[in-house]
Amino acid sequence: MFGISMSELLVILVLALVVVGPKDLPKVARWLARVLRAIRNMVKEFVSALNIDEELKEVNEAGKELRETMRDLNPGALKDEYMTVEEKEP
């Protein structure tokens, strides 16, 4: 758990018991749990925001490719091609 061995965890708990006292230790533990939960939720939101940014980048790249394709199209050449196809049909 977090790279802490059992003996280190026991030392931390004993120190917390001495510093905080047995009466307030449950309150501190609940507060610490709330803080850790809030941090975990913030990290999840941050990661999901990064995923949204990646998706937006993909959409922007697709839009750039589409704009380049549209820019490369020559309306005159398309009209000439259409007229040639129309003349060939009976």
C-alpha positions, 0 to 999 in steps of 0.5 A, a space after each residue: 500500500 503506497 510502498 509502505 511496509 507494515 512496520 512503517 504503517 504501525 509506526 505512523 499509526 502510533 505517532 498519530 495516536 500520540 500526537 492526535 490522541 485516541 479521542 480525536 483519532 477517528 475524526 482525523 481518520 475520517 477527514 483524511 479519508 475525505 481529503 484522499 477521496 477528493 484528491 482521487 476525484 480531482 485526478 480522475 477529472 483531470 485525466 478525463 479532461 486530458 482524454 477530451 483534449 486528445 479527442 478534440 485534437 483528432 477532430 481538429 486534424 480531421 477538419 484540417 484534412 477535410 479543408 485541405 481536400 476541399 482546397 485542392 478540389 478545382 471546381 472548373 475541373 469538376 465541371 468539365 468532368 461532369 460535362 464529359 460524363 454527361 456527353 457520353 451518356 445516351 
